[in-house]
Amino acid sequence: MPVPFFSGNHQLSIELAEPVVILRGHEVDAATGVIRGEVELVLSKPIQASSVVVKLIGKSHMLWPEGLGPRSSKLYHEKTIHEQNIILHCLPEDGDHTLPAGLHRWPFEFLLPNRLVETIEDELAKTYYYVSSTVHRVGRGSVNLRCRRQVLLLRALSWSDQVLTTHSLSNPSILVERRLPQCDATIFIEKSMASSGTQFPITVVLAPHQKHVHLESLSVLLTEKRVYQLPEFDVKRGELHDYKLPFCGARNLADASMSSFAPPNEIDLTNLRRSLTTKNAHIPLTATPFQYNFVFTLPNCIHLNHTTTYNEMHFTHSLKIDIELSYPQEIDSIVGAKRGNLRTTVHLDTPITILDCRLKDDYATLPSYEASQHDSAVDSNDMDQDPAKQPTGFFMCPCYLEYKKKCKQLTRPEWMIVRQNIITPPPAYSTKC
């Protein structure tokens, strides 16, 4: 909500058409975001003013418990990372400075370059943006009128202008194959970009080359690396946080039509869960390949940050998968007996991108123009707190609900008319040119 200036005879407020701005692609992509709105001033009697100014301000704030400065006495640092100014109304210096009573409206528009840092909300560091307006008054004892409104900048890395113009889309999945003497392993990660709190499917295929090969353990770990630095004080600090992904369920991908040639490798859910929690699950791998799609849940935004490209608050994520297998040792020709089982590990360490939880998975696909204009309410599936009824497995954190409410972009019906007159949407996909 806007923060107006109240007094006995005037009210200043800011109305935004787009309180949430989505920056698409990387910061080097040639894309531009837009913030439109208007400053509204209601006067019950005339006032003397010289100008009306609106600003877009971006700031960064970082806590430093070790202390900053020569005596390490400063525990935080704040600075302005972006600023844009627009003079909405200017009265001549030698003329009449009177603003008459009534309603005054001044529209404004800010163009946002894609190199801007998105909103970051970490426990030790954050970046935030707001639009502020000031009515500069003249006369002795007059106080300037001020108001401000927060703006949320999110970055969706799945789409960019560069990708659309080159008619090429990068593969969002990750496929890794490991060939061992005892077993062939294939790991398929369906999406390398996902919002925090959502489900994360991983498919594992194990095809043994010999008998008595067993799956002993399966570990899926998400690592977040946080790097904080302040060039002004020449300080830098790094942190590592590991998150073991909770297990939601698994599904057998084996083809049932091939059961007449080889019996399917059916493993109950209890044994599959044991492979994720113990080091000695001892699940036998038969002639039929082990083909299971595991579904995990990513940590929510309370514990996990989204991936950033800002060098002073640089957060990166990597996924580590370890599959431990056991197999019998070859018979010793001299002793003539087996010496027990040996173990081998299939290891995968790959970078992934964690999006802000408010970007959910609807930004991984291209929506229709009609749907994008009407998608402003909280979905009924989102409000359902029963995990069994949530096919997407999305964690309903408070910031996401607040974001969906902010997406009700038009506080007044005429804003939709204004936007449609400014920007005419292209025809629907089904329309032939």
C-alpha positions as CSV (number, residue, x, y, z in Angstrom):
1,M,0.0,0.0,0.0
2,P,1.2,3.6,-0.6
3,V,2.4,5.6,2.3
4,P,0.7,9.0,2.0
5,F,1.4,12.2,3.8
6,F,-1.6,13.2,5.9
7,S,-2.4,16.5,7.4
8,G,-5.4,18.6,7.9
9,N,-5.7,20.0,4.3
10,H,-3.7,17.8,1.9
11,Q,-2.9,14.2,1.0
12,L,-0.1,13.0,-1.2
13,S,0.0,9.5,-2.6
14,I,1.6,7.3,-5.4
15,E,-0.4,4.9,-7.5
16,L,1.5,2.3,-9.5
17,A,0.3,0.3,-12.5
18,E,3.1,-2.3,-12.1
19,P,4.2,-2.6,-8.4
20,V,6.0,-5.8,-9.4
21,V,8.5,-5.7,-12.3
22,I,9.9,-8.8,-13.8
23,L,13.4,-8.5,-15.3
24,R,13.9,-11.3,-17.8
25,G,17.2,-12.9,-18.8
26,H,20.7,-12.1,-17.6
27,E,21.9,-8.6,-16.8
28,V,23.9,-8.4,-20.0
29,D,20.7,-9.0,-22.1
30,A,19.3,-6.0,-23.9
31,A,16.0,-5.8,-22.1
32,T,14.1,-3.0,-20.4
33,G,11.5,-3.0,-17.7
34,V,8.9,-0.3,-17.1
35,I,7.4,1.3,-13.9
36,R,4.4,3.4,-14.6
37,G,2.3,5.4,-12.2
38,E,1.0,8.7,-11.2
39,V,1.5,11.1,-8.2
40,E,-1.8,12.2,-6.7
41,L,-2.2,15.4,-4.6
42,V,-5.5,16.3,-3.0
43,L,-5.7,19.9,-1.6
44,S,-8.5,21.4,0.3
45,K,-6.9,24.8,0.0
46,P,-4.2,26.4,-2.2
47,I,-0.6,26.0,-1.3
48,Q,2.7,27.6,-2.5
49,A,5.0,25.1,-4.2
50,S,8.0,25.4,-6.5
51,S,8.1,21.9,-8.0
52,V,6.8,18.3,-7.8
53,V,9.5,15.6,-8.2
54,V,9.4,11.8,-8.3
55,K,12.4,9.5,-7.8
56,L,13.1,5.8,-8.2
57,I,15.7,4.8,-5.5
58,G,17.5,1.5,-5.1
59,K,19.5,0.8,-2.0
60,S,21.7,-2.0,-0.6
61,H,22.0,-2.7,3.1
62,M,24.5,-5.2,4.6
63,L,25.2,-6.2,8.2
64,W,28.8,-6.9,9.1
65,P,29.0,-8.5,12.6
66,E,32.8,-8.5,12.5
67,G,32.8,-4.7,12.3
68,L,33.8,-2.2,9.6
69,G,36.2,0.7,9.6
70,P,39.6,1.3,11.2
71,R,38.2,0.5,14.7
72,S,35.7,-2.1,13.6
73,S,32.9,0.0,15.2
74,K,30.5,0.1,12.2
75,L,28.3,-2.9,12.1
76,Y,26.4,-2.2,8.9
77,H,26.7,-0.3,5.6
78,E,24.0,1.2,3.4
79,K,24.4,2.9,0.0
80,T,22.4,3.9,-3.0
81,I,22.8,1.6,-6.0
82,H,20.4,3.2,-8.4
83,E,18.6,6.6,-8.7
84,Q,16.3,8.2,-11.3
85,N,14.7,11.6,-11.0
86,I,11.7,13.1,-13.0
87,I,10.5,16.6,-12.5
88,L,6.7,16.3,-12.9
89,H,5.7,19.9,-12.3
90,C,7.9,23.1,-12.2
91,L,6.7,26.6,-11.5
92,P,8.7,29.6,-12.7
93,E,10.8,31.3,-10.1
94,D,9.5,34.8,-10.8
95,G,5.9,33.7,-11.3
96,D,2.9,32.5,-9.3
97,H,3.8,29.5,-7.1
98,T,0.2,28.7,-6.2
99,L,-1.2,25.2,-6.5
100,P,-5.0,25.5,-6.5
101,A,-7.3,23.4,-4.3
102,G,-8.6,20.2,-5.8
103,L,-7.2,17.0,-7.3
104,H,-3.8,17.1,-9.1
105,R,-2.4,14.1,-11.0
106,W,1.0,13.8,-12.6
107,P,1.8,10.6,-14.6
108,F,5.3,9.3,-14.7
109,E,7.3,6.4,-16.3
110,F,10.7,4.9,-15.4
111,L,12.6,2.7,-17.8
112,L,14.6,0.1,-15.9
113,P,17.7,-1.3,-17.6
114,N,18.2,-5.1,-17.3
115,R,21.5,-4.6,-15.5
116,L,19.7,-3.5,-12.3
117,V,20.1,-5.8,-9.3
118,E,16.9,-7.6,-8.4
119,T,15.4,-7.4,-4.9
120,I,17.4,-9.5,-2.5
121,E,16.2,-10.4,1.0
122,D,18.9,-12.2,2.9
123,E,19.3,-12.2,6.7
124,L,22.6,-10.3,6.4
125,A,22.2,-8.4,3.2
126,K,19.4,-7.0,1.1
127,T,18.6,-4.7,-1.8
128,Y,15.3,-2.9,-2.1
129,Y,13.6,-0.2,-4.3
130,Y,11.0,2.4,-3.8
131,V,9.4,5.3,-5.6
132,S,9.3,8.6,-3.6
133,S,7.6,11.9,-4.4
134,T,8.2,15.3,-3.0
135,V,6.3,18.5,-3.3
136,H,8.7,21.3,-2.7
137,R,6.9,24.2,-0.9
138,V,8.0,27.8,-0.7
139,G,7.5,30.2,2.2
140,R,8.9,30.5,5.7
141,G,7.9,27.6,7.9
142,S,6.6,25.5,5.1
143,V,7.3,21.7,5.2
144,N,7.7,19.7,2.0
145,L,5.2,17.0,1.3
146,R,6.6,13.5,0.9
147,C,5.4,10.0,0.2
148,R,7.0,6.7,-1.0
149,R,6.0,3.3,-2.2
150,Q,7.9,0.1,-2.3
151,V,8.6,-1.6,-5.7
152,L,9.5,-5.3,-6.1
153,L,12.0,-6.3,-8.8
154,L,12.3,-10.0,-9.6
155,R,14.5,-11.7,-12.2
156,A,13.3,-14.6,-14.3
157,L,16.4,-16.2,-15.9
158,S,14.4,-18.7,-18.0
159,W,13.6,-16.2,-20.8
160,S,15.5,-13.4,-22.4
161,D,15.3,-11.2,-25.5
162,Q,18.5,-12.7,-26.7
163,V,17.0,-16.2,-26.7
164,L,13.8,-15.1,-28.5
165,T,15.7,-13.2,-31.2
166,T,18.0,-16.1,-32.0
167,H,15.1,-18.6,-32.1
168,S,17.0,-20.9,-29.8
169,L,16.2,-22.1,-26.3
170,S,18.8,-23.6,-24.0
171,N,17.9,-27.0,-22.7
172,P,16.7,-26.6,-19.2
173,S,17.4,-30.2,-18.2
174,I,20.6,-32.0,-17.2
175,L,21.5,-35.5,-18.4
176,V,24.6,-37.3,-17.1
177,E,25.8,-40.8,-17.9
178,R,28.3,-42.7,-15.9
179,R,29.7,-46.1,-17.2
180,L,31.3,-48.3,-14.6
181,P,32.6,-51.9,-15.0
182,Q,29.8,-53.1,-12.6
183,C,26.9,-50.8,-13.7
184,D,25.8,-48.1,-16.0
185,A,24.2,-45.1,-14.3
186,T,22.0,-42.4,-15.9
187,I,20.9,-39.3,-13.9
188,F,18.3,-37.0,-15.5
189,I,17.4,-33.7,-13.8
190,E,14.3,-32.4,-15.6
191,K,14.9,-28.7,-14.8
192,S,18.0,-26.8,-13.9
193,M,15.9,-23.7,-12.9
194,A,13.3,-24.0,-10.2
195,S,11.7,-21.8,-7.6
196,S,12.4,-22.4,-3.9
197,G,9.7,-24.4,-2.2
198,T,8.7,-26.3,-5.3
199,Q,9.0,-30.0,-6.2
200,F,12.2,-31.1,-7.9
201,P,12.1,-34.4,-9.9
202,I,15.2,-36.5,-10.5
203,T,15.2,-39.7,-12.6
204,V,17.8,-42.4,-11.8
205,V,18.4,-45.4,-14.1
206,L,20.8,-48.2,-13.0
207,A,21.7,-51.0,-15.4
208,P,24.0,-53.6,-13.8
209,H,26.5,-55.6,-15.9
210,Q,26.9,-58.5,-13.4
211,K,25.0,-60.3,-10.7
212,H,24.6,-59.3,-7.0
213,V,24.9,-55.6,-7.5
214,H,23.0,-53.6,-4.9
215,L,22.0,-50.1,-4.3
216,E,23.2,-49.1,-0.9
217,S,22.4,-45.4,-0.6
218,L,21.2,-42.4,-2.6
219,S,22.1,-38.9,-1.4
220,V,20.7,-35.6,-2.9
221,L,22.2,-32.4,-1.4
222,L,21.7,-28.8,-2.3
223,T,24.6,-26.4,-1.4
224,E,24.2,-22.7,-1.3
225,K,27.3,-20.6,-1.4
226,R,27.0,-17.0,-0.1
227,V,29.7,-14.4,-0.8
228,Y,29.5,-11.0,0.8
229,Q,31.9,-8.2,0.0
230,L,32.2,-4.4,0.4
231,P,34.7,-2.8,-2.0
232,E,34.6,0.4,0.1
233,F,36.1,-1.3,3.1
234,D,38.0,-4.1,1.2
235,V,36.3,-6.9,3.1
236,K,35.0,-10.2,2.0
237,R,33.2,-13.1,3.6
238,G,31.9,-16.5,2.4
239,E,29.5,-19.0,3.8
240,L,28.4,-22.5,2.7
241,H,25.0,-24.0,3.6
242,D,24.0,-27.6,2.9
243,Y,20.3,-28.7,2.6
244,K,19.3,-32.3,2.3
245,L,16.3,-32.4,0.0
246,P,13.2,-34.0,1.6
247,F,11.8,-37.0,-0.2
248,C,8.2,-36.7,-1.5
249,G,7.7,-39.9,-3.5
250,A,8.9,-42.1,-6.3
251,R,7.5,-43.7,-9.4
252,N,8.6,-46.7,-11.4
253,L,9.3,-45.9,-15.0
254,A,9.8,-49.5,-16.2
255,D,7.8,-50.5,-19.2
256,A,5.1,-53.0,-18.0
257,S,4.8,-54.4,-21.6
258,M,8.3,-55.9,-21.2
259,S,7.4,-58.0,-18.2
260,S,7.0,-61.1,-20.3
261,F,10.7,-61.0,-21.2
262,A,12.1,-59.9,-17.8
263,P,10.4,-59.5,-14.4
264,P,10.0,-55.8,-13.5
265,N,12.2,-54.5,-10.7
266,E,9.5,-53.4,-8.3
267,I,10.8,-51.9,-5.1
268,D,8.4,-50.7,-2.4
269,L,8.4,-47.1,-1.1
270,T,9.8,-48.2,2.3
271,N,13.0,-49.6,0.7
272,L,13.4,-46.6,-1.5
273,R,13.1,-44.3,1.5
274,R,15.7,-46.4,3.3
275,S,18.2,-45.8,0.5
276,L,17.9,-42.1,1.2
277,T,18.3,-42.3,4.9
278,T,20.8,-45.1,5.5
279,K,24.1,-46.3,4.1
280,N,23.2,-49.9,3.9
281,A,19.8,-50.2,2.1
282,H,21.1,-53.3,0.1
283,I,18.5,-53.0,-2.6
284,P,19.2,-55.7,-5.3
285,L,19.5,-54.7,-8.9
286,T,18.2,-57.3,-11.3
287,A,18.5,-57.8,-15.0
288,T,15.7,-55.3,-15.5
289,P,17.1,-51.8,-15.2
290,F,16.4,-49.8,-12.0
291,Q,14.3,-46.9,-13.4
292,Y,12.7,-44.6,-10.8
293,N,11.6,-41.0,-10.8
294,F,12.3,-39.5,-7.4
295,V,10.5,-36.3,-6.4
296,F,12.1,-34.1,-3.8
297,T,11.1,-30.7,-2.3
298,L,13.4,-27.7,-2.5
299,P,13.9,-25.7,0.7
300,N,11.5,-22.7,1.0
301,C,12.5,-19.0,1.0
302,I,12.7,-18.9,4.8
303,H,16.0,-20.9,4.6
304,L,17.1,-20.6,1.0
305,N,18.0,-17.5,-1.1
306,H,17.6,-17.2,-4.8
307,T,20.5,-17.3,-7.2
308,T,22.0,-13.8,-7.8
309,T,24.6,-12.2,-10.1
310,Y,25.3,-9.2,-7.9
311,N,29.0,-9.3,-7.0
312,E,28.5,-7.8,-3.5
313,M,25.8,-10.3,-2.6
314,H,26.7,-13.3,-4.8
315,F,24.6,-16.4,-4.1
316,T,25.1,-19.6,-6.1
317,H,23.7,-23.1,-5.8
318,S,24.9,-26.6,-6.7
319,L,23.2,-30.0,-6.6
320,K,25.3,-32.9,-5.4
321,I,24.0,-36.5,-6.0
322,D,25.9,-39.6,-4.7
323,I,24.8,-43.1,-5.6
324,E,26.6,-45.8,-3.7
325,L,26.7,-49.3,-5.1
326,S,28.0,-52.6,-3.7
327,Y,29.2,-55.6,-5.8
328,P,31.0,-58.9,-5.0
329,Q,34.7,-59.1,-5.1
330,E,36.2,-61.4,-7.7
331,I,37.2,-64.9,-6.5
332,D,40.9,-65.0,-5.5
333,S,42.5,-67.7,-7.6
334,I,45.0,-68.6,-4.8
335,V,42.6,-68.5,-1.8
336,G,39.6,-69.7,-3.8
337,A,37.1,-67.7,-1.8
338,K,35.3,-64.4,-2.0
339,R,36.6,-61.6,0.3
340,G,33.3,-59.8,0.7
341,N,31.7,-56.9,-1.2
342,L,33.3,-53.8,-2.5
343,R,31.6,-50.4,-3.0
344,T,31.8,-47.7,-5.6
345,T,30.1,-44.3,-5.8
346,V,28.5,-42.4,-8.7
347,H,29.0,-38.7,-8.0
348,L,27.4,-35.7,-9.7
349,D,28.0,-32.1,-8.8
350,T,26.2,-29.6,-11.1
351,P,25.3,-25.9,-10.7
352,I,21.6,-25.1,-10.8
353,T,19.6,-21.9,-10.6
354,I,17.2,-21.2,-7.8
355,L,14.5,-18.6,-8.6
356,D,12.7,-16.4,-6.2
357,C,9.7,-18.2,-4.6
358,R,7.4,-15.6,-6.0
359,L,8.3,-16.6,-9.5
360,K,6.9,-20.1,-9.1
361,D,6.9,-22.2,-12.3
362,D,4.5,-20.2,-14.4
363,Y,7.5,-18.1,-15.5
364,A,9.2,-21.2,-17.1
365,T,6.6,-21.1,-19.9
366,L,5.3,-18.4,-22.2
367,P,1.8,-17.4,-21.1
368,S,-0.9,-16.1,-23.4
369,Y,-1.4,-12.4,-23.6
370,E,-5.0,-12.6,-22.3
371,A,-3.9,-14.8,-19.4
372,S,-1.1,-12.5,-18.4
373,Q,-3.5,-9.6,-18.1
374,H,-6.0,-11.4,-15.8
375,D,-3.5,-13.5,-13.7
376,S,-3.7,-11.3,-10.6
377,A,-5.5,-13.4,-8.0
378,V,-4.2,-16.1,-5.7
379,D,-4.9,-19.5,-7.3
380,S,-7.2,-21.9,-5.5
381,N,-4.6,-24.6,-5.7
382,D,-2.1,-22.2,-4.0
383,M,-4.4,-21.6,-1.1
384,D,-5.0,-25.3,-0.6
385,Q,-2.7,-26.3,2.3
386,D,-3.2,-30.1,1.8
387,P,0.1,-31.4,0.2
388,A,-1.8,-34.3,-1.3
389,K,-3.9,-31.9,-3.3
390,Q,-1.0,-29.9,-4.5
391,P,0.4,-31.5,-7.7
392,T,3.1,-28.8,-7.8
393,G,4.1,-29.3,-4.2
394,F,4.5,-25.5,-3.8
395,F,5.2,-24.3,-0.3
396,M,2.8,-21.4,0.6
397,C,5.2,-19.0,2.2
398,P,3.8,-15.6,3.4
399,C,5.9,-13.6,0.9
400,Y,4.4,-15.5,-2.0
401,L,0.8,-14.7,-0.8
402,E,1.8,-11.1,-0.3
403,Y,3.3,-11.1,-3.8
404,K,0.1,-12.5,-5.4
405,K,-1.9,-9.7,-3.7
406,K,0.5,-7.1,-5.1
407,C,0.0,-8.6,-8.5
408,K,-3.5,-7.1,-8.4
409,Q,-1.8,-4.3,-10.3
410,L,-4.8,-2.1,-11.0
411,T,-6.0,-0.3,-8.0
412,R,-8.3,1.6,-10.3
413,P,-10.2,0.3,-13.3
414,E,-9.0,3.2,-15.5
415,W,-5.4,2.0,-15.2
416,M,-6.3,-1.0,-17.4
417,I,-7.7,1.3,-20.0
418,V,-4.6,3.5,-19.9
419,R,-2.3,0.5,-20.3
420,Q,-4.3,-1.0,-23.2
421,N,-4.2,2.4,-25.0
422,I,-0.4,2.7,-24.5
423,I,0.5,-0.9,-25.4
424,T,-1.6,-2.9,-27.8
425,P,-1.1,-6.6,-27.2
426,P,-0.3,-8.8,-30.2
427,P,-2.9,-11.1,-31.6
428,A,-3.6,-14.5,-30.0
429,Y,-1.4,-17.4,-30.9
430,S,-4.1,-19.1,-32.8
431,T,-4.6,-16.1,-35.1
432,K,-3.1,-16.5,-38.5
433,C,-1.3,-13.4,-39.9
